[in-house]
Amino acid sequence: MINPATMKKEEITDRIETALNSIRPYLMADGGNVRVLELIDNNILKLEFVGACGNCPMSTMTFKAGVEEAIKRAVPEITQIDVVNLAIA
């Protein structure tokens, strides 16, 4: 039998990926991308910027104006988003 908590986590993760897919073309145009690392308790999402986004001084703005906005709009259950390698400008 499938655990309801696991099913809910999978459904939330699918919605996160859909939201990220809506902005990935813009990230990829600049040689970057974003990867979901994990969704932990209390709906805290851990992400990683990859490619050019991993060391770009504009990654904080990209995160706030693009990635965070897209996820929170599509998945309001997310309580916090942490990017493990966010470059501080």
C-alpha positions in Angstrom: 0.0 0.0 0.0 1.2 3.5 -0.9 1.9 5.8 2.1 -0.3 9.0 1.7 2.6 11.2 2.9 4.9 9.7 0.2 2.1 10.3 -2.4 1.7 13.9 -1.3 5.4 14.5 -1.4 5.6 13.1 -5.0 2.7 15.3 -6.1 4.3 18.4 -4.6 7.7 17.5 -6.2 5.9 17.1 -9.6 4.4 20.5 -9.2 7.8 22.0 -8.3 9.3 20.4 -11.4 6.5 21.8 -13.6 7.1 25.3 -12.1 10.8 25.0 -12.7 10.3 23.8 -16.3 8.4 27.1 -17.0 11.6 29.1 -16.2 14.3 26.6 -17.2 14.5 27.9 -20.8 15.6 31.3 -19.5 18.2 29.8 -17.2 19.5 27.5 -20.0 19.8 30.4 -22.4 22.5 31.8 -20.1 24.1 28.4 -19.6 22.5 27.5 -16.3 19.8 25.4 -14.7 18.4 24.5 -11.3 18.0 21.1 -9.7 15.8 19.9 -6.9 17.9 18.3 -4.2 15.2 17.3 -1.7 11.9 18.2 -0.2 12.2 17.7 3.6 9.8 17.9 6.5 7.5 21.0 6.8 7.7 21.4 3.0 11.2 22.9 3.0 12.7 22.7 -0.5 16.4 22.4 -1.2 17.7 23.5 -4.6 21.0 23.7 -6.4 21.9 26.1 -9.2 24.0 24.3 -11.8 26.1 25.4 -14.8 26.6 29.2 -15.1 23.9 29.8 -12.4 26.1 28.1 -9.8 28.6 31.0 -9.7 26.8 33.9 -11.2 26.7 37.1 -9.2 23.1 37.7 -10.4 21.9 34.3 -9.0 20.3 36.0 -6.0 18.2 38.1 -8.2 17.4 35.1 -10.5 16.4 33.1 -7.5 14.1 35.8 -6.0 12.5 37.1 -9.2 12.3 33.9 -11.1 12.8 30.6 -9.3 11.2 31.5 -5.9 8.3 33.3 -7.5 7.5 30.5 -9.9 7.6 27.8 -7.2 5.6 29.8 -4.6 2.9 30.6 -7.2 2.6 27.0 -8.3 3.2 25.3 -4.9 2.0 27.5 -2.1 2.6 24.6 0.4 6.3 25.2 0.2 7.3 27.0 3.4 11.0 27.7 2.7 13.3 27.4 -0.2 17.1 27.0 0.3 19.6 27.2 -2.5 22.7 25.4 -1.3 25.1 27.3 -3.6 23.5 30.7 -3.9 26.2 33.3 -4.9 26.0 36.4 -2.7 26.6 39.5 -4.8 
